């Protein structure tokens, strides 16, 4: 939204600061869509729908060429009916984008497995570069899969190594300029968030939260729970492909098997286990099933798709609460404690801070630069913010950030009761807290009106805050 409305397309910004946790391709596509069609949920999500469909088309082409149109149709339908894939394609999500570009890169080679045409290695490189711009290191999976494919393929059928190298060179030409620019223009921010925190930190070093320390069966177990039909289809595809490639002359099956194996190893080696990552594995699994399924089994398996059900996700209560708060037109900032809106409030034009109960100071130990810059504060530091803010502002300027808006984005609380001191010190600020924090709510009554939004959440509205002098613009209607 900021890119579409304010410009600065090269450098993503969020929470009032530079934001390098992911490359910008997913933001670019949504911003271009908004520039072309206006601001709405539909236009923001349109690129995900299109590229989700593109991956289905790639699966179809692969299987239709080497098996049959029926097998390709079934494989694509198996992918596009998978609940987690369908859900991610309806959102602005980097995983669906990287899965689509990887599928397009691999399918380009599958249609010309010996890479005889120049367009093959060029297009494969372009798609791989786009995958890197979608999700950094995950985007190099096609290059790794093609390298494995070159090693295991029969020597008389493997593609020329120079063309694989040329494809990698094209990928570098596509992905490198943005990375080089940011490394030169914003070296501290880029290295800290993009390299140290995301690539080296989350990817390589285990933590203690729920995304880490999961069993290696994490993805297989959840795919079975979500889509048992696809799980059986994929298992049969893997077994059939392994049997088919014993001679190493079945290049389409061999390429799909290399793609699958590399993706599985990547998911297993990455320390964090998160369900949406499985989206990258679904296209190769569907290709394998489509390549080996017996002709007589296509119709019975297709009929099973009629019994697939999609889980119904209720509307997010926190998002509705934030929209309702915006409509109140309050002339103050909001502190959201243990927020349940999944940061939806960041898309609305008012200033919000986040308070999190973090007795072990995980935020501080995991992101020390955020602490030194004042982005993450303890309760006591936030209480002394007027005295500390000049120091934090100076440090932000040293990092090339001239705004003080990032200061105090997140407030760490040792226990919920710590918020009482914040409310007492800042009576002109509104708060959004869990309904179970009864002691905090009761002690806020002298300075705040208690508005029980729901059984789970409560707004504490400052008695001294006023309404905006001018009506705030309405939020665009939902699609």
C-alpha positions as CSV (number, residue, x, y, z in Angstrom):
1,X,0.0,0.0,0.0
2,X,2.9,2.4,0.8
3,X,4.6,1.6,-2.5
4,X,1.4,2.1,-4.5
5,X,0.5,5.4,-2.8
6,X,3.8,7.0,-1.9
7,X,6.4,5.5,-4.2
8,X,9.9,4.3,-3.1
9,X,9.4,1.0,-4.9
10,X,13.0,-0.3,-4.3
11,X,12.9,-0.2,-0.5
12,X,10.1,-1.8,1.4
13,X,8.9,-0.1,4.6
14,X,6.8,-1.3,7.5
15,X,6.3,-0.3,11.1
16,X,7.7,3.1,10.2
17,X,11.1,1.8,9.2
18,X,12.9,0.0,6.4
19,X,11.8,-3.6,6.2
20,X,14.1,-6.3,4.7
21,X,12.7,-9.5,6.1
22,X,11.8,-10.6,2.6
23,X,12.7,-9.5,-0.9
24,X,10.2,-7.1,-2.5
25,X,8.7,-9.1,-5.4
26,X,5.4,-10.0,-3.6
27,X,5.1,-6.3,-2.6
28,X,5.7,-5.2,-6.2
29,X,3.1,-7.4,-7.7
30,X,0.4,-6.3,-5.2
31,X,1.4,-2.6,-5.6
32,X,1.2,-2.8,-9.4
33,X,-2.2,-4.4,-9.1
34,X,-3.4,-1.6,-6.8
35,X,-2.0,1.0,-9.2
36,X,-3.9,-0.6,-12.1
37,X,-7.2,-1.5,-10.5
38,X,-7.5,0.5,-7.2
39,X,-7.3,-0.4,-3.6
40,X,-9.3,-3.4,-2.5
41,X,-8.7,-6.8,-1.0
42,X,-9.3,-8.3,-4.4
43,X,-6.6,-6.3,-6.2
44,X,-4.1,-6.8,-3.4
45,X,-4.6,-10.6,-3.6
46,X,-4.9,-10.9,-7.4
47,X,-1.2,-11.7,-8.0
48,X,-1.4,-14.7,-5.6
49,X,-4.5,-16.0,-7.4
50,X,-2.8,-15.7,-10.8
51,X,0.5,-17.2,-9.8
52,X,-1.2,-20.0,-7.9
53,X,-3.0,-20.8,-11.1
54,X,0.2,-20.6,-13.1
55,X,1.8,-23.3,-10.9
56,X,-1.3,-25.5,-11.6
57,X,-0.8,-24.8,-15.4
58,X,2.9,-25.8,-15.1
59,X,1.9,-29.1,-13.4
60,X,-0.6,-29.8,-16.1
61,X,1.8,-29.1,-19.0
62,X,4.5,-31.4,-17.5
63,X,2.1,-34.4,-17.0
64,X,0.1,-33.8,-20.2
65,X,3.2,-33.8,-22.4
66,X,4.7,-37.1,-21.0
67,X,1.5,-38.9,-19.8
68,X,-1.8,-37.6,-21.1
69,X,-4.1,-34.6,-20.9
70,X,-6.3,-36.6,-18.4
71,X,-3.3,-37.2,-16.2
72,X,-2.3,-33.6,-16.4
73,X,-5.8,-32.4,-15.6
74,X,-5.9,-34.7,-12.6
75,X,-2.5,-33.6,-11.3
76,X,-3.4,-29.9,-11.6
77,X,-6.8,-30.5,-10.0
78,X,-5.0,-32.4,-7.1
79,X,-2.8,-29.3,-6.5
80,X,-5.5,-26.6,-6.8
81,X,-7.9,-28.5,-4.5
82,X,-5.3,-28.9,-1.7
83,X,-6.7,-26.9,1.2
84,X,-3.4,-25.3,2.3
85,X,-2.4,-24.4,-1.3
86,X,-5.8,-22.9,-2.0
87,X,-5.8,-20.9,1.2
88,X,-2.3,-19.5,0.4
89,X,-3.3,-18.6,-3.1
90,X,-6.1,-16.4,-1.7
91,X,-3.6,-14.3,0.3
92,X,-0.6,-12.0,-0.2
93,X,1.9,-14.7,0.6
94,X,5.5,-15.2,-0.5
95,X,5.3,-19.0,-0.4
96,X,2.8,-19.2,-3.2
97,X,4.9,-16.9,-5.3
98,X,8.1,-18.8,-4.8
99,X,6.3,-22.1,-5.4
100,X,4.9,-20.8,-8.7
101,X,8.2,-19.5,-10.0
102,X,10.1,-22.7,-9.0
103,X,7.4,-24.7,-10.7
104,X,7.6,-22.6,-13.9
105,X,11.5,-22.9,-13.9
106,X,11.4,-26.7,-13.5
107,X,8.6,-27.1,-16.0
108,X,10.5,-25.1,-18.6
109,X,13.4,-27.6,-18.3
110,X,11.0,-30.6,-18.2
111,X,9.6,-29.6,-21.6
112,X,13.1,-29.6,-23.0
113,X,15.0,-31.9,-20.6
114,X,18.3,-31.8,-22.6
115,X,18.1,-28.0,-22.8
116,X,18.6,-27.9,-26.5
117,X,16.8,-24.6,-27.0
118,X,18.3,-21.3,-25.9
119,X,14.9,-20.2,-24.7
120,X,14.9,-23.0,-22.1
121,X,17.9,-21.9,-20.1
122,X,17.0,-18.3,-20.5
123,X,13.4,-18.7,-19.2
124,X,14.5,-21.1,-16.5
125,X,17.0,-18.5,-15.3
126,X,14.5,-15.7,-15.4
127,X,12.0,-17.8,-13.3
128,X,14.7,-18.8,-10.8
129,X,15.8,-15.2,-10.4
130,X,12.1,-14.2,-9.8
131,X,11.9,-17.0,-7.2
132,X,14.9,-15.5,-5.4
133,X,13.3,-12.1,-5.5
134,X,10.2,-13.7,-4.0
135,X,11.9,-15.6,-1.1
136,X,15.6,-15.1,-1.1
137,X,17.5,-18.4,-0.5
138,X,14.5,-20.6,-1.2
139,X,14.5,-19.4,-4.7
140,X,17.8,-21.2,-5.5
141,X,16.1,-24.6,-5.2
142,X,15.7,-25.0,-9.0
143,X,19.5,-24.5,-9.5
144,X,20.2,-27.2,-6.9
145,X,17.6,-29.5,-8.3
146,X,19.1,-29.1,-11.8
147,X,22.6,-29.7,-10.5
148,X,21.5,-33.0,-8.9
149,X,19.6,-33.9,-12.1
150,X,22.8,-33.4,-14.1
151,X,24.8,-35.7,-11.9
152,X,22.3,-38.5,-11.8
153,X,21.1,-38.5,-15.4
154,X,22.6,-40.8,-18.0
155,X,25.8,-39.3,-19.4
156,X,24.5,-39.5,-23.0
157,X,21.2,-37.7,-22.1
158,X,22.2,-35.1,-19.6
159,X,22.1,-31.5,-20.7
160,X,25.3,-29.6,-21.4
161,X,26.8,-28.2,-18.2
162,X,27.5,-24.9,-19.8
163,X,23.8,-24.3,-20.3
164,X,23.0,-25.0,-16.7
165,X,25.7,-22.5,-15.8
166,X,24.1,-20.0,-18.2
167,X,20.7,-20.5,-16.6
168,X,22.3,-19.8,-13.2
169,X,23.9,-16.7,-14.7
170,X,20.6,-15.4,-15.9
171,X,19.1,-15.9,-12.4
172,X,22.0,-13.9,-11.0
173,X,21.4,-11.1,-13.5
174,X,17.7,-11.0,-12.5
175,X,18.1,-11.2,-8.7
176,X,21.4,-9.5,-8.0
177,X,20.7,-5.8,-8.9
178,X,18.2,-5.3,-6.0
179,X,20.4,-7.1,-3.5
180,X,23.5,-5.1,-4.5
181,X,21.6,-1.8,-4.4
182,X,20.3,-2.4,-0.9
183,X,23.7,-3.6,0.3
184,X,25.2,-0.4,-0.9
185,X,22.3,2.0,0.0
186,X,21.3,0.5,3.4
187,X,24.1,-1.8,4.5
188,X,23.3,-2.0,8.2
189,X,19.6,-2.6,7.8
190,X,20.0,-5.0,5.0
191,X,22.7,-7.1,6.6
192,X,21.0,-7.2,10.0
193,X,17.5,-8.2,8.8
194,X,18.0,-9.9,5.5
195,X,21.2,-11.8,6.1
196,X,22.0,-12.1,9.8
197,X,18.4,-12.4,11.1
198,X,16.5,-14.2,8.3
199,X,19.1,-16.3,6.5
200,X,21.7,-17.0,9.2
201,X,19.5,-16.6,12.3
202,X,16.1,-18.2,11.7
203,X,17.3,-20.6,9.1
204,X,20.3,-22.0,10.8
205,X,19.9,-21.6,14.6
206,X,17.1,-23.3,16.5
207,X,15.0,-21.4,19.0
208,X,12.6,-22.5,21.7
209,X,9.3,-21.3,20.3
210,X,6.7,-23.5,18.7
211,X,8.0,-23.2,15.1
212,X,11.2,-24.9,16.1
213,X,12.1,-28.3,17.6
214,X,9.4,-30.0,15.6
215,X,9.8,-33.6,14.4
216,X,10.9,-34.2,10.8
217,X,7.4,-35.8,10.2
218,X,5.9,-32.3,10.7
219,X,4.9,-31.8,7.1
220,X,3.9,-35.4,6.3
221,X,1.7,-35.6,9.3
222,X,-0.1,-32.3,8.5
223,X,-0.5,-33.0,4.8
224,X,-2.1,-36.3,5.7
225,X,-4.5,-34.5,8.1
226,X,-5.4,-31.8,5.6
227,X,-5.5,-33.8,2.4
228,X,-5.2,-37.6,2.7
229,X,-6.1,-38.1,-1.0
230,X,-3.2,-36.0,-2.1
231,X,-1.0,-37.7,0.4
232,X,-1.7,-41.2,-1.0
233,X,-1.4,-39.8,-4.6
234,X,2.0,-38.3,-3.8
235,X,3.2,-41.5,-2.0
236,X,2.3,-43.5,-5.0
237,X,4.0,-41.0,-7.3
238,X,7.3,-41.1,-5.4
239,X,7.3,-44.9,-5.3
240,X,6.4,-45.2,-9.0
241,X,9.0,-42.6,-10.1
242,X,11.8,-44.3,-8.1
243,X,10.9,-47.6,-9.9
244,X,10.7,-45.8,-13.3
245,X,14.1,-44.0,-13.1
246,X,16.2,-47.1,-12.3
247,X,17.8,-46.8,-15.8
248,X,18.3,-43.1,-15.5
249,X,16.9,-42.6,-19.0
250,X,13.4,-41.5,-17.9
251,X,14.3,-37.8,-17.8
252,X,10.9,-36.3,-16.9
253,X,10.4,-38.6,-13.9
254,X,14.1,-38.2,-12.9
255,X,13.8,-34.4,-13.0
256,X,10.6,-34.4,-11.0
257,X,12.2,-36.8,-8.4
258,X,15.3,-34.5,-8.1
259,X,13.0,-31.5,-7.6
260,X,11.0,-33.4,-4.9
261,X,14.1,-34.7,-3.1
262,X,15.8,-31.3,-3.0
263,X,12.7,-29.6,-1.7
264,X,12.2,-32.2,1.0
265,X,15.8,-31.9,2.2
266,X,15.5,-28.1,2.2
267,X,12.4,-28.2,4.4
268,X,14.0,-30.8,6.7
269,X,17.2,-28.8,7.1
270,X,15.5,-25.5,7.8
271,X,15.2,-25.0,11.5
272,X,11.7,-23.5,11.6
273,X,8.7,-25.7,10.7
274,X,5.8,-23.7,9.4
275,X,2.8,-25.2,7.6
276,X,2.8,-22.8,4.7
277,X,6.3,-23.8,3.6
278,X,4.8,-27.1,2.4
279,X,3.3,-25.1,-0.5
280,X,6.7,-25.4,-2.2
281,X,6.6,-29.2,-2.1
282,X,3.1,-29.7,-3.4
283,X,3.7,-29.0,-7.2
284,X,6.5,-31.6,-7.5
285,X,4.5,-34.2,-5.6
286,X,1.5,-33.6,-8.0
287,X,3.8,-33.9,-11.0
288,X,5.2,-37.3,-9.7
289,X,1.7,-38.6,-9.2
290,X,0.6,-37.4,-12.7
291,X,3.6,-39.1,-14.4
292,X,3.1,-42.5,-13.0
293,X,-0.6,-43.0,-12.3
294,X,-2.1,-45.9,-14.4
295,X,-4.5,-44.8,-17.0
296,X,-7.3,-46.9,-15.6
297,X,-6.9,-45.3,-12.2
298,X,-7.3,-41.7,-13.4
299,X,-11.1,-41.6,-13.4
300,X,-11.6,-43.3,-9.9
301,X,-9.0,-41.0,-8.4
302,X,-10.6,-38.0,-10.0
303,X,-14.0,-39.0,-8.5
304,X,-12.4,-38.9,-5.1
305,X,-11.7,-35.2,-5.5
306,X,-15.5,-34.7,-5.2
307,X,-15.2,-35.7,-1.6
308,X,-12.6,-33.2,-0.7
309,X,-13.7,-30.5,1.8
310,X,-12.2,-27.1,2.4
311,X,-11.9,-26.0,6.1
312,X,-14.0,-22.9,6.8
313,X,-11.9,-20.1,8.5
314,X,-14.0,-17.7,10.5
315,X,-13.4,-14.0,10.1
316,X,-10.5,-12.7,12.3
317,X,-12.0,-11.1,15.3
318,X,-9.0,-8.8,15.8
319,X,-9.2,-7.4,12.3
320,X,-12.9,-6.5,12.8
321,X,-12.0,-4.9,16.1
322,X,-9.3,-2.7,14.5
323,X,-11.7,-1.6,11.8
324,X,-14.3,-0.7,14.5
325,X,-11.6,1.2,16.4
326,X,-10.6,3.2,13.3
327,X,-14.3,4.1,12.8
328,X,-14.3,5.8,16.2
329,X,-11.9,8.4,14.8
330,X,-9.8,8.7,17.9
331,X,-7.1,11.4,18.0
332,X,-4.5,9.3,19.8
333,X,-2.3,6.2,19.4
334,X,-3.2,2.7,20.4
335,X,-1.2,0.1,22.3
336,X,-2.4,-3.4,21.4
337,X,-1.5,-6.0,24.0
338,X,-1.1,-9.6,23.0
339,X,-2.8,-8.6,19.7
340,X,-5.0,-11.1,17.9
341,X,-5.3,-9.2,14.6
342,X,-2.1,-10.7,13.0
343,X,-0.8,-7.1,12.6
344,X,-3.8,-6.2,10.4
345,X,-3.7,-2.8,12.2
346,X,-0.6,-1.9,10.3
347,X,-2.7,-1.5,7.2
348,X,-4.9,1.1,8.8
349,X,-3.9,4.8,9.0
350,X,-3.4,5.2,12.8
351,X,-0.3,4.8,15.0
352,X,-0.3,1.5,16.9
353,X,2.3,0.0,19.2
354,X,2.4,-3.7,20.3
355,X,2.8,-5.0,23.8
356,X,3.8,-8.6,24.3
357,X,4.2,-10.7,27.5
358,X,7.8,-11.9,27.1
359,X,9.2,-12.8,30.5
360,X,12.3,-14.5,29.1
361,X,13.0,-11.5,26.8
362,X,13.1,-13.6,23.7
363,X,12.5,-10.6,21.5
364,X,15.6,-8.8,23.0
365,X,18.0,-11.8,22.8
366,X,16.9,-12.8,19.3
367,X,17.0,-9.2,17.8
368,X,19.6,-7.3,19.8
369,X,19.8,-4.5,17.1
370,X,16.1,-3.8,17.6
371,X,16.8,-3.2,21.3
372,X,19.8,-0.8,20.7
373,X,17.7,1.2,18.2
374,X,14.7,1.4,20.6
375,X,12.4,-0.6,18.3
376,X,11.9,-3.1,21.1
377,X,11.6,-1.7,24.6
378,X,11.1,-3.1,28.1
379,X,8.3,-1.6,30.1
380,X,10.7,0.5,32.1
381,X,12.4,1.9,29.0
382,X,9.0,2.8,27.5
383,X,8.0,4.6,30.7
384,X,11.2,6.6,30.4
385,X,10.8,7.1,26.7
386,X,10.8,11.0,26.7
387,X,14.3,10.9,28.2
388,X,15.6,8.0,26.0
389,X,14.0,9.0,22.7
390,X,16.8,11.4,21.6
391,X,19.4,8.7,22.0
392,X,17.3,6.2,20.0
393,X,16.6,8.8,17.3
394,X,20.3,9.5,16.9
395,X,21.1,5.8,16.5
396,X,18.3,5.5,13.9
397,X,19.8,8.4,12.0
398,X,23.2,6.6,12.0
399,X,21.4,3.7,10.3
400,X,20.0,6.0,7.7
401,X,16.5,6.3,9.2
402,X,15.4,9.9,9.8
403,X,12.0,9.1,11.4
404,X,11.5,8.4,15.1
405,X,8.3,6.4,14.3
406,X,9.9,3.0,14.8
407,X,10.9,3.8,18.4
408,X,8.8,1.7,20.8
409,X,7.1,-0.4,18.1
410,X,7.0,-3.3,20.6
411,X,6.9,-3.2,24.4
412,X,8.0,-6.2,26.3
413,X,6.1,-7.0,29.5
414,X,7.3,-9.5,32.1
415,X,3.7,-10.1,33.3
416,X,0.3,-8.7,32.2
417,X,0.2,-6.5,35.3
418,X,3.2,-4.5,33.9
419,X,0.7,-2.8,31.6
420,X,-0.9,-1.0,34.5
421,X,2.1,1.2,35.0
422,X,2.0,2.1,31.3
423,X,-1.6,3.0,31.5
424,X,-1.0,5.2,34.5
425,X,1.9,7.0,32.9
426,X,0.2,7.5,29.5
427,X,-3.5,8.3,30.3
428,X,-4.0,9.9,26.9
429,X,-3.3,6.6,25.0
430,X,-5.9,4.0,24.1
431,X,-5.3,0.3,24.8
432,X,-6.6,-3.0,23.4
433,X,-6.2,-5.9,25.8
434,X,-7.4,-9.4,26.4
435,X,-10.6,-9.6,28.5
436,X,-8.9,-12.0,30.9
437,X,-6.6,-9.2,32.1
438,X,-9.2,-8.2,34.7
439,X,-6.8,-6.5,37.2
440,X,-5.4,-4.3,34.4
441,X,-8.9,-3.4,33.2
442,X,-10.2,-2.5,36.6
443,X,-7.2,-0.3,37.5
444,X,-7.6,1.6,34.2
445,X,-11.2,2.8,35.0
446,X,-10.2,6.2,36.5
447,X,-8.5,7.3,33.3
448,X,-10.2,5.1,30.6
449,X,-13.6,4.1,29.5
450,X,-14.1,0.3,29.4
451,X,-15.5,-0.8,26.0
452,X,-16.0,-4.6,25.9
453,X,-15.7,-5.3,22.2
454,X,-16.3,-9.1,22.6
455,X,-16.0,-11.9,25.1
456,X,-12.3,-12.0,24.4
457,X,-11.1,-8.5,23.9
458,X,-11.5,-5.1,25.6
459,X,-10.7,-1.5,24.5
460,X,-9.6,1.0,27.1
461,X,-10.5,4.4,25.6
462,X,-8.7,7.4,27.1
463,X,-11.1,9.9,28.7
464,X,-8.9,12.8,27.7
465,X,-8.3,11.8,24.1
466,X,-10.5,13.7,21.6
467,X,-11.9,12.9,18.1
468,X,-10.2,14.0,15.0
469,X,-11.2,17.5,14.0
470,X,-11.7,16.3,10.4
471,X,-13.5,13.1,9.6
472,X,-11.1,10.3,8.8
473,X,-11.4,8.8,5.3
474,X,-13.5,5.6,5.2
475,X,-11.8,2.3,4.7
476,X,-12.4,0.9,1.2
477,X,-15.3,-1.6,1.0
478,X,-14.5,-5.3,1.1
479,X,-14.7,-7.4,-2.0
